[in-house]
Amino acid sequence: MWSALIVEGQGPSPRANHGAVLTKNGNIVFFGGYTDAMTYSNEIFVLDTVNLRWSKPILNGIPPTPRESFSISLVRGQIWSFF
C-alpha cells in the first residue's frame, strides 16, 4: 500500500532526467536534471531515508556544469557521474 510521507527540509524543485543513487547508509543523493523552470541544474540534494529529512550539502571545488540525461552510480563508496 502506498502512503504519503512527511519529509522535513527543502527538497529539490520538480525536475526530470536527473540522477539519483542510494548510498550504503540509506541516503539518496540527487543530482542535476531539467527543472520545472525549464533550466538545467547542477544542484545536489540528499534525502535521509532514516530520518526523512532533505538537505542540500555545501561542497568545495568546481561543480560540474548543469546537465540532464546522464548516469550516476555508487562505485566503491564514491558517487560517479558519467556524461
Secondary structure, 3 states (H helix, E strand, C coil): CCCCCCCECCCCCCEECCEEEECCCCEEEEEEEEECCCCEEEEEEEEECCCCEEECCCCCCCCCCCECCCEEEEECCEEEEEC
